[in-house]
Amino acid sequence: MHPWLVYEDELDEEIRALSTAIEPVLMVFLAIVAGTMVAAILLPIYSLVGNINIR
């Protein structure tokens, strides 16, 4: 067995572990970004609707 194959296997395992660890953090980050965008769109609309005086 060649030495670079051992290092390649170790590198593959470390990359797999790192991607598994980063995935939940990335999902939370994307949820926060999406929530911020929704709030940035809806809050001004609610503000405008609240300022309408219907008599």
N, C-alpha and C positions, 0 to 999 in steps of 0.2 A: 504494500500500500504506500502510495506516495505521500510525502509530508503535506503537500498543498491540499490534498483531499481531506486530511484531518482538519486543517484550518478552514477549509471551505465548509465542512459540516458544522464546525463550531460557529462560524460566521452566520450560516443559515439559521442555526438555532437561536443565536443572539438577536438577529433581525426579526425572527418570528416572535420572540419574547417581547421585544421592544414594540413591535406593531400591536401586539395584544394589549400591552400596557397603555399605549397612546390612544387606542380606539375609543374607550369610554370618555377620556378627556376631550377628544375631538368632538364627540357627539354632544357633550354638555356645552362646549364652546359654540357649536353651530346652533344649538337650541337657544342660547342666549342671544346670538346675533339675529336669529329669526324673530324671537320675541321682541327685541328692540325695534326691529323694522315694523312689525305689526303695531306696536305701541306708537311709533312715530307717525304711522298712517292714521290710526283710529283716534288718538287723543285730540288732534285738531278738529276732526269731524264731530266728535262729541261736544267739544267746546263751541263750535259753530251752531250746532243744533240746540244747545242749552241757551244760547243767546237770542234765539228767535222768540219774539213775543207774539203770541197768537191771541187776538182779542175776540 
